[in-house]
Amino acid sequence: MLIDVHVHFLHSLTPRRDWRARNESRIRAGERIGITWHVSSILGTWGLRSPIYFPSQADVTLANEEQRRIVSEHPHLVRGYVLVNPNYPGQVTSEIARGVAGGMIGIKLAASRRADDSLLDGVADLAAEHHFPVLQHIWQHRRRDMPGQEASDAIELCRLARRHPGVSFILAHIGGGGDWLHSLRAVRHVPNVLVDLSGSGVDGGMLEACVAAVGPERLLWGTDLTMDTGLAKLRYLAHLLSPAELDLVRHGNAVRIFPAGSFPEA
């Protein structure tokens, strides 16, 4: 069993005309890799109508509708996160309610507000209520502000996680570029923060450092946009971990933090 915890799909109101072919190619690549479940989110209109990391209310609703549609088309292959923009607290509540009714299993936070902002406490409370993990977009050591987003790093995510010890938080794409050692130092002693191994980075020593910092019990396998590097990491982990430890990364940790019954084979 192999669960990809960090997946994105496209839809017709995005900048790419080949959105359907890209979605299909992801499914085909997943079959070749051996992915059992794709746990996915859609970030608004991917910049077509509002900023990718600061989606408008209309684009949040559209993205979640499209995500539920994709899940309905692939009920034995795709699971979904509910995208929320915490700057619209009323919509956060309604979108999560619709997501729960539509079979979603987690919450996706992009970079619409710093992770330690008090606005995210309401999101975390709803996550606890529904036993949803929260996948938080993270810069591995943010050194400056970027336009169109309020990017967070691991230190800010850990502040939120300490306020909500009953919620599992997923630190996104440790291999997404930047100072991953900075992130690993921050999360080492915060047990409800798990590290998502996705991202295009395949730096020497990165996977060893992840294991040393949080152990196999807090690592989640994912791909994000680059499935080839996800496969490379998976093959390397097979030499780095015991079979039982590798199973935790492949699926065991995901089964533990997502709602019961999310992955029937488990």
C-alpha positions as CSV (number, residue, x, y, z in Angstrom):
1,M,0.0,0.0,0.0
2,L,1.3,3.4,-1.0
3,I,-0.4,6.7,-0.1
4,D,0.7,10.0,-1.7
5,V,-0.3,12.6,0.8
6,H,0.6,15.7,-1.3
7,V,-1.2,15.7,-4.7
8,H,-2.6,18.5,-6.9
9,F,-5.0,18.3,-9.8
10,L,-6.1,20.9,-12.3
11,H,-9.5,21.9,-13.8
12,S,-10.8,23.9,-16.8
13,L,-10.5,27.4,-15.1
14,T,-6.7,27.2,-14.7
15,P,-4.0,28.7,-16.9
16,R,-3.2,25.3,-18.5
17,R,-5.2,24.3,-21.5
18,D,-3.9,20.8,-21.2
19,W,-5.3,20.4,-17.7
20,R,-7.2,17.2,-18.5
21,A,-4.1,15.5,-20.0
22,R,-2.0,16.6,-17.0
23,N,-4.6,15.0,-14.6
24,E,-4.7,11.8,-16.6
25,S,-0.9,11.7,-16.8
26,R,-0.7,11.9,-13.1
27,I,-3.0,8.9,-12.7
28,R,-1.0,6.9,-15.2
29,A,2.3,7.8,-13.5
30,G,0.8,6.8,-10.2
31,E,-0.1,3.4,-11.6
32,R,3.5,2.8,-12.7
33,I,4.8,3.9,-9.3
34,G,2.3,1.8,-7.4
35,I,0.3,4.5,-5.7
36,T,-2.8,3.2,-4.0
37,W,-4.3,6.5,-3.0
38,H,-3.7,10.1,-4.1
39,V,-4.7,12.6,-1.4
40,S,-5.2,15.8,-3.3
41,S,-6.1,19.5,-3.2
42,I,-6.7,22.2,-5.7
43,L,-5.4,25.8,-5.1
44,G,-8.2,27.9,-6.4
45,T,-7.8,28.6,-10.1
46,W,-4.0,28.3,-9.9
47,G,-3.6,32.1,-10.4
48,L,-6.0,32.6,-13.3
49,R,-8.6,34.7,-11.3
50,S,-6.9,35.2,-7.9
51,P,-3.4,34.6,-6.5
52,I,-2.5,30.9,-6.1
53,Y,-1.7,31.2,-2.4
54,F,-4.5,33.8,-1.6
55,P,-7.5,32.4,-3.5
56,S,-10.7,34.4,-3.5
57,Q,-13.8,33.1,-1.8
58,A,-15.3,32.2,-5.2
59,D,-12.1,30.4,-6.2
60,V,-12.0,28.5,-2.9
61,T,-15.5,27.2,-3.5
62,L,-14.8,26.3,-7.1
63,A,-11.6,24.5,-6.2
64,N,-13.4,22.4,-3.6
65,E,-16.3,21.6,-5.9
66,E,-13.7,20.4,-8.5
67,Q,-11.9,18.4,-5.9
68,R,-15.1,16.6,-4.9
69,R,-15.8,16.0,-8.6
70,I,-12.4,14.3,-9.1
71,V,-12.9,12.2,-6.0
72,S,-16.3,11.1,-7.3
73,E,-14.7,10.2,-10.7
74,H,-12.0,8.1,-8.9
75,P,-13.7,6.8,-5.7
76,H,-11.2,4.0,-5.3
77,L,-8.1,6.0,-6.1
78,V,-8.4,9.7,-5.0
79,R,-9.2,11.3,-1.6
80,G,-9.3,15.0,-1.0
81,Y,-8.4,17.9,1.2
82,V,-10.7,20.9,1.8
83,L,-9.0,24.1,0.7
84,V,-9.6,27.0,3.0
85,N,-8.5,30.7,3.2
86,P,-8.5,31.6,6.9
87,N,-9.1,35.3,6.1
88,Y,-12.7,34.3,5.5
89,P,-13.7,32.5,8.8
90,G,-17.4,32.1,7.8
91,Q,-16.5,30.4,4.6
92,V,-13.9,28.2,6.4
93,T,-16.8,26.7,8.4
94,S,-19.1,26.2,5.5
95,E,-16.5,24.8,3.2
96,I,-15.3,22.3,5.8
97,A,-18.9,21.3,6.4
98,R,-19.5,20.7,2.7
99,G,-16.2,18.8,2.6
100,V,-17.2,16.5,5.4
101,A,-20.5,15.8,3.7
102,G,-18.6,15.1,0.4
103,G,-16.2,12.7,1.9
104,M,-13.1,14.9,2.2
105,I,-10.5,13.7,4.7
106,G,-8.2,16.7,5.5
107,I,-7.7,20.5,5.3
108,K,-5.3,22.3,3.0
109,L,-3.8,25.6,4.0
110,A,-1.8,27.5,1.4
111,A,-0.1,30.7,2.3
112,S,-3.0,33.1,2.9
113,R,-2.0,33.8,6.5
114,R,1.0,33.1,8.7
115,A,0.6,29.7,10.3
116,D,0.9,31.1,13.8
117,D,-1.9,33.7,13.3
118,S,-4.9,33.4,15.6
119,L,-7.2,33.2,12.6
120,L,-5.9,29.6,12.1
121,D,-7.1,28.5,15.6
122,G,-10.6,28.2,14.3
123,V,-9.4,26.1,11.4
124,A,-7.5,23.8,13.8
125,D,-10.5,23.5,16.1
126,L,-12.6,22.2,13.1
127,A,-9.7,19.9,12.2
128,A,-9.8,18.4,15.7
129,E,-13.6,18.0,15.5
130,H,-13.4,16.0,12.4
131,H,-10.1,14.3,13.0
132,F,-8.7,16.0,9.9
133,P,-4.9,16.5,9.5
134,V,-3.9,19.9,8.2
135,L,-1.5,20.1,5.3
136,Q,0.3,23.5,5.6
137,H,2.3,25.0,2.7
138,I,5.7,25.8,4.1
139,W,8.9,27.6,3.0
140,Q,11.9,25.8,4.4
141,H,13.2,28.9,6.3
142,R,11.5,32.0,5.0
143,R,14.0,34.8,4.7
144,R,11.8,37.5,3.1
145,D,8.2,38.3,2.2
146,M,6.9,37.3,-1.2
147,P,4.1,39.1,-3.1
148,G,0.7,37.5,-3.2
149,Q,1.1,35.3,-0.1
150,E,1.9,35.2,3.5
151,A,4.3,32.3,3.5
152,S,5.1,30.4,6.7
153,D,8.0,28.4,7.9
154,A,8.4,25.5,10.4
155,I,8.8,27.8,13.4
156,E,5.4,29.4,12.8
157,L,3.7,26.1,12.1
158,C,5.1,24.7,15.4
159,R,3.6,27.5,17.3
160,L,0.2,26.6,16.0
161,A,0.8,22.9,16.6
162,R,1.7,23.5,20.2
163,R,-1.6,25.4,20.7
164,H,-3.5,22.4,19.2
165,P,-1.7,19.2,20.4
166,G,-4.6,17.0,19.4
167,V,-4.3,17.9,15.7
168,S,-1.9,16.4,13.2
169,F,-0.1,19.0,11.1
170,I,1.8,18.1,7.9
171,L,4.8,20.3,7.1
172,A,4.7,20.4,3.3
173,H,7.4,19.5,0.9
174,I,10.6,19.3,2.9
175,G,12.3,18.8,-0.4
176,G,10.7,21.8,-2.0
177,G,13.8,24.0,-1.7
178,G,15.3,26.1,1.0
179,D,17.0,25.3,4.3
180,W,15.4,21.9,5.3
181,L,17.7,21.6,8.3
182,H,16.1,24.8,9.7
183,S,12.7,23.1,9.5
184,L,13.9,19.8,11.0
185,R,15.4,21.6,14.0
186,A,12.1,23.3,14.6
187,V,9.9,20.2,14.4
188,R,12.1,17.8,16.2
189,H,10.3,18.2,19.6
190,V,6.8,18.9,18.4
191,P,5.3,15.5,18.1
192,N,2.1,16.4,16.2
193,V,4.0,17.9,13.3
194,L,4.7,15.3,10.6
195,V,7.2,15.9,7.7
196,D,6.0,15.5,4.1
197,L,8.9,14.2,1.9
198,S,7.6,15.7,-1.3
199,G,9.3,18.3,-3.5
200,S,11.9,18.3,-6.3
201,G,14.8,18.5,-3.9
202,V,16.8,15.2,-3.6
203,D,19.8,16.7,-1.6
204,G,22.4,14.3,-0.3
205,G,21.7,13.6,3.4
206,M,18.2,15.0,3.5
207,L,16.4,11.8,4.0
208,E,18.9,10.6,6.7
209,A,18.4,14.0,8.4
210,C,14.6,13.6,8.4
211,V,14.9,10.1,9.9
212,A,17.3,11.4,12.6
213,A,15.1,14.4,13.4
214,V,11.6,12.8,13.7
215,G,12.0,9.1,13.1
216,P,10.1,7.0,10.6
217,E,7.0,7.5,12.7
218,R,6.6,11.1,11.6
219,L,7.4,10.9,7.9
220,L,4.9,10.9,5.2
221,W,5.5,10.0,1.5
222,G,4.3,12.4,-1.1
223,T,5.2,13.8,-4.5
224,D,3.6,17.3,-5.0
225,L,4.4,18.3,-8.6
226,T,7.4,16.1,-9.3
227,M,6.5,12.4,-9.2
228,D,9.9,11.3,-10.4
229,T,11.7,12.7,-7.4
230,G,9.1,11.2,-5.2
231,L,9.9,7.8,-6.7
232,A,13.6,8.4,-6.3
233,K,13.1,9.1,-2.5
234,L,10.9,6.0,-2.1
235,R,13.6,3.8,-3.7
236,Y,16.3,5.3,-1.5
237,L,14.2,4.8,1.6
238,A,14.0,1.1,0.9
239,H,17.8,1.0,1.5
240,L,17.7,3.3,4.5
241,L,14.8,1.8,6.5
242,S,13.7,-1.6,7.7
243,P,10.7,-3.1,6.0
244,A,8.5,-2.2,9.0
245,E,9.8,1.4,9.1
246,L,9.3,1.8,5.3
247,D,5.7,0.6,5.7
248,L,5.1,3.5,8.2
249,V,6.3,6.0,5.6
250,R,4.5,4.4,2.7
251,H,1.1,4.2,4.4
252,G,1.1,3.5,8.1
253,N,1.5,7.1,9.3
254,A,-1.1,8.4,6.9
255,V,-3.6,5.7,8.0
256,R,-3.0,6.8,11.6
257,I,-3.6,10.6,11.1
258,F,-6.4,10.6,8.6
259,P,-10.0,9.8,9.7
260,A,-10.8,6.1,10.3
261,G,-11.9,4.4,7.2
262,S,-10.2,6.8,4.8
263,F,-8.3,4.0,3.2
264,P,-10.4,0.8,3.2
265,E,-7.5,-1.6,2.4
266,A,-5.8,-0.6,5.7
